[in-house]
Amino acid sequence: MPEGDTVFQTAARLRAALAGEVLTRTDFRVPAFATVDLAGRTVDEVRARGKHLLIRAGEATIHSHLRMEGSWRVFRPGERWSRPAHLARAVLETRRAVAVGFELGILDVVPRDEEDRVVGHLGPDLLGPDWDVAEAVRRLIADPGIPFAVAVLDQRNLAGLGNVYANELGFLRGIRPDRPIGEVPDPASVVDLARRLIVANRDRVARVTTGVDRRGERLWVYGRAGEPCRRCGTRIERGELGRVDGEERITFRCPNCQL
């Protein structure tokens, strides 16, 4: 599931393939940008911003969001793509690489000096160079009646967390997903742990929150409905929060460890 660490890794791969290279062909397969041609422009930078990706080429920025199914993959020129061509939404070619964005949930091409139109609403980026813990805490508790899981998933508060981290964070801090954020005794510790978790996983292939990097043992509660809590043995419960940021949010919790 794409979260901030996934996008951070994607940006690193695209940066290695594209940064400093001249685009020889671009193909944006969405109606709004089908006629845009960035060939001849140099890719200056590839940057993750929370769960958003920014590819800067000349005076333009290619903005994408993976949502649930999206991915960017890099191929050699002439290499067969690993996914069907009809799923491609963006194709960026240079003399030595072809970057293809498949099933991108959001794709925009905007002037670089207007990036705020697409990412200006985001809160402090947990993996960004401008991380601001005080601002993150301020935003998180600004509406004290919001459920904990909704507050930490709101990208306007913390940019980068998704369902996996929201559920694991709640377990590690002993907080029910539906508990009002204003009742959480130490929100700064929540923000601190959120950053430590995502930083620890930004270079990992498989996300780990338990400290045990073995298949089936990496997470505390996420995806483990009906299984025993690794701490107390109580069965993990599954719930629903409805839609948050346009996506259905599922919760997992230990009813004994999370109050």
Secondary structure, DSSP 4 states (H G I P E B T S, - for coil): ---HHHHHHHHHHHHHHHTTPBPSEEEE-SGGGTT---TT-BEEEEEEETTEEEEEETTEEEEEE-TTT-EEEEE-TTPPPSS-GGGEEEEEE-SS-EEEEES-SEEEEEEGGGTHHHHTT---BTTSTT--HHHHHHHHTSSTTSBHHHHHH-TTTSBS--HHHHHHHHHHTT--TTSBGGG-S-HHHHHHHHHHHHHHHTT-SS--SSS--STT-S-SSTT-TTSBPTTT-PBPEEEEEEEETTEEEEEEE-TTT--
